[in-house]
Structure formats: structure tokens, C-alpha cells
Amino acid sequence: MEEFRKYLQSQKLKNSTVEEHSKNVGYFTQWLKQEDYDSGTTIQYPDLLGYIQFEKEKGITPATINLRLSSIKYYFEYLKSIGEVVKNPAKTIRVKGTINTIIENPLSTPELESLYQQYAQLAVPDHLVIIHKRSVVILGLMIWQGIHSGELQKMEISHIDLNNASVYIPSTSQSNSRQISINSKQLLSLHEYVSAIRLLLKPKGNELIAGSVRNHVQRVLQEIEGINPMIRNAQQIRGSVIINWLKKHSKRQVQYMSGHKYISSTEKYVQQDVDSLKDVLAKHHPFG
């Protein structure tokens, strides 16, 4: 894999792109081992269809599968460059019919939770530990409560009810108020923040997050891009949360959970679950 990484670097790709391609090819090579392929040199088009089927059965979105296929194309170009293969079986393959949503490259629930866990465990200098703990709380509220900056700016310390494991999100000019359960994975960080960390950051009043929330969120985004280069903005995270909610709850429930004032706002988010990819594979020949 190190030689493949060097090949990617020779293609003048950004470091973050090199890491993303390497990670995606890692998923592919793990599948090769699982399926008892001796190496990628024997892979043909039908085998790649099997890999697509494997990924879609895990609930991976069509957009993410296409990104992984893009990485696999690089991998076979690398194998061609060293004489291991003659043709690139992934050169023209892609999953067509990716559903058009207002969110590009939404993250699945496992991807979001993994992002949170990795970020929470991130090593930071001693003088930034308190700030990082606040950032972990912010990311948790984005991932499990689908909160946006305007709502977070209005939240007060009393809106966190640890006894009943719930969060009250106040209304804004763009969203309705709602009560959302606290996820067990964020409970400890919230408890520590509410009981100790928040006061160390010297709030001026009852606000949950002191200072410019937008700046704090931007800091979080910049840092999590180092963990997952596919992260683009806060709307991508919130949109991913809403899309994942739609897989489990009715549109009316998701309208409430997301704070949408109108059901039409909720309907803009399309469920990109395993069934959508099943329809794509059934209706479209996956050649580009």
C-alpha cells in the first residue's frame, strides 16, 4: 500500500486526496481478502459488480460507492504502471442513477458516529484540551440532534436535561423548537461540559456555548476534515442526519426532529438507503 501511496503522490494529488484514495482502496483490498482473491490482478468487471453489491448491502450510499470506485480506478492504473495488469477493469464503471438531493456525499449513521469517536479521541496540546472538549460537545449536538449554528447560539445551560437525557432546542426565525433525546455516546462529554468545562470557559450568562458559535463550528469543521476529507460544511452533516432519520422515522416525525416549519422542507431530503441503490442496480447498467 505504501507503493500505491507513492504512485498517488506522483500524480500531484493533494495529501488529503491521497489519504482518501488509500483508505478507499483499503476497503477494497479487505474485501478481496474476505472473498479469497489471491490479488487484485485477477479482478474483472463481474467481480467489481460483486464489490458494488457488497457495499450496497452495508448501506453505503451510491455517491460514496462512486467515490470508492474512483479510488479503485487509481489502484488499477497503479497496477498497470508496474506491469501487474494490462487493462483497468474499473476505468469506465460507475453506479448511475445517484439520487439527486440537496446534500452531496451524505454520511451514513456509522460514518457520523465513527467521526465523532475519532474526534473525541483526538490528541491535542494541553492548553487546547478545554476548547477541544467544547468542540466535542458541539459536534455531538450536530450529529445526534441535527442542530445548526443559529439554534446552538440560542441554547442555554438549562436546555440540557441530563436527568431525563434530553436536549431542548429553541426556535429561531428559520426553525421550530423541539425536544431531542441525548445519545448515550455523547452523554459523558455533555455531563463533563455542563458540570465543569463550561465554567472554565467563562460564560457571560446562561448561554450554553459562549462566544461566536459560528466560529466554534468552523473550528470543528476544519479539524474533522483531517479525519474525513469528504467533510465539506455543517450543512452536509445536518443533511446527513436528516437523511438518516428518514430511514427510520416518518416524514412528520423528521419534520419535528429537524425543526422544519414546513413539511416541504423535509421532503427535499431524499432517503439514500440500501433500497435506493438496489433500484439503481436493477434499472441501470452501471457503465459511465
N, C-alpha and C positions, 0 to 999 in steps of 0.2 A: 504493500500500500504506500510505502514511502516513495518508491519509484514513480508510482502514479501521481502522487502529490507533486513531485518534481516536474513531471510532464505538464501538469496543470499550470504550475508556476511559469513554465517556459512559454505558455500560451498568453502570457501577460494578463492573467486574471487577478482580480483583487484578492487579498488574503482571505477575506470573508467568503468570497465565492469559492475559493479553493477548499476551504473548510466545509462549506455546504455540499459541494460535489463529493468530497471524500466521505462525508457522513452518509450521503445517499447511496454511494457505491458500497459502503459498509453494510447497509441494509440488504443490498442485492447479493453480496458475497455470502452473507449469513444464510440467505435463502438457498443459494447454490449448495452450501454445505448441508443444509437441512434436507434438501432434495437429492443428496448423494451425487451431485455432479462433480466429476473429477476437477474440472476447472471451467472458466467461462469460455474457453476456446471452442467448446463443442455446442455452444448455445446457438439455436436457430430461432426464426420468427415464432413458431408454435410454442417454444419454450418461454419466450417473452410474454406471450399471451397468458401462459400459466402463472407467470410472476404477477402480471396485472390482476389476474383473478385472486391470487393470494393476498395482494394488498387491499383490494376492494372488500374482501371478506373480513378484513380487520377494521373496516370503516374508514379507510383513508380516502379523502376526497379526490375527485378527478383532477382538480388543479394540482394537488400535491403529487399525485401519481405522475402527471406530466412533467413536473419538476424533477422527479426521481428518474424518469426516463431520459430526460435531458442529461443528467449526470452519467447515466449508463452509456449514452452515446459517446460522451467523452472517454469513458473507460474503454470502449471498444476501439476508438481511434488510437488510444494509447497502445492497446494490444496490437493493432495494425502497425504502429510505428516501430515496434520491437519484433515484428515478424511472427507473432503468435497466431494471428488470424489474417485471412485475406480480405474478408468483407466485414462490414459493420452491420449486424442484423437489426440494430436499433436505430439506424440512420433516419428512416422515414416513418417510424412508428410513433403514434401518439393516440391518446384517447380523445376522440372527437365528442362533440355534444356537451361540453362542460357547461353546466347551467349558469346562466347569466345572473349574477347577484350584484348587490351594491358593495360587497366586500370581496376584495381579491385575496386569494390564498387564505381562506379561513382556517383556523387551527381547531383540531378536534379537542374534546374534553381531556383525553390523556395527554395531548401535547401541551395544553394550557397548564395542567396540573404538574407536569414534568418541568415546565418553565418556572413555575412558582417554587418548586422544591429546589431546583438548581440555583435559583436566585437567592433563596433564603439561606443557602449554604455557602454562598459566595464569600471568599476571603477578602476582607477589607482592612485597611490600616486602622489602628486603634482609635485615631481621632475622628474616624468616619463611622464607627460602629453604631452610634446612636442614630445618625442620619440614615444609615442603611436599614436599621430596624423600622424606622418610619416608612421607608420606601417599600419594605416587605409588606407592611400593612396596606399601603396604597395599592400595590399590585394585587394583593389578596382581594381587596374590595372590587377591583376592576374585574378580576377573574370569576369570583363567585357571586357577586352582587350586580355585576354589569354596570357599575357606576361610571358616570362621566364627570369631568372636571368641575362643571358648574354645580352639580349636586354635592360633590365632595367638599367644595368650598363652603357650602351652606351647612354642612353637618356639624353637630355639636357633640360634646362628650356624652351627653345624656341619651343620644341616639344609639349608642352601643349598649345593648342589654345582654350582658354575659350570663346572667342567671337563667334567662329564657332562650339564650343562644339565638338572638335575632338582631337585625340591624334595621333601624328606621331611616329611610332615605327621603329627605324633604323635597317638596315640589319646587320646580323652577318655572320660568316663563315657557320652557320648552318641554317640560316633563311633569308627570303626576307623582305624588308621593306614594310610597309603598313600604311594606314590611317584608324583609327577606331573611331567611334563616342563615345562620352562620355555619359555614362548613367546618367540620372537625379539624381539617388540616390547617385552618387559619386561626383556630381558637386560641392556641397558646401565644402566638405573636400578638393577637389583639389584646389578650389579657395583660401581657407584659407592657404593651404600649399604653393601655389605659391606666394601669396601676403605677407605672414608674417612668417610662420613656418620655411620654408626652410632657410631663412637668419639667424634665431636664431640657426640653426644647423651648421653655419659657413662653407659653402661650399668653396672649394679652387678655383673653377672656375665656369663654366656654367653647371656643371652636375646637373641633376635633383635630384639624390639621392647621397649624399656624403658618402664616406667610402665604406666598403665592402658590396655590395648588397647581396651577398650570406649569410653573417652573419645576415643581417637585415631580410632576408626572413626566415632564420632558426628561428629567434626570433618569427616572426609572426606564423610560424607553431607550435612552442611549446606552444604558447598562445592559438591558436584556437583549439588545441587538448583538452583543458579544456572545450571548448564549445561543440565540437563534437568529441568524442573519435574515430570516424571512420576515421578521417583525418590521412593520413599516410605520404604524402610528397607533394611537389609542383607539381610534375608530375600528381598526382591524380587530383588536382584542374584544371590544364591546360587541362588534358584529358577530364575531366567532361565538361568543357566549350566547347571543340571541339565537343564532342558527342551531347551536347545540340544544338549547332549551326547546326549540320547536320539534326536536326529535322525540321529546319525552312528554311535552305538555300541549294542550290545545292552544290555538291562536289567542283566544281570550285570556287564558292564563298567562301566556307570554306577554301579551299587551300590558297586563298589570305588572308583571315582574320587571319588565323593561321600562315602565313608566311612560309608555307611549300614550298620548292623548287620543289618538285615533287608531282604529284597527288597520287602516290602510298603511300606516307606518310599519306595523308588524308584518303585514303581507308582502312588504318589499323584500323581506328576508326569505330566501328560498332554502328549504331543507336540502342539504347536500349529504344525505346519508347513504348507506350501502345500497338502498333500493334505487337511488338515482343513478349510480354507476352501473347497476345491473341493467337498467333500462338503456343506458348508453351503449353498453357492450352488446345488448341484444339488437339494437336498432342501427348501429353504425359500424361499418368496417373500420377498425382503428388505424387506418393509414392516413397520414397527412398529405 
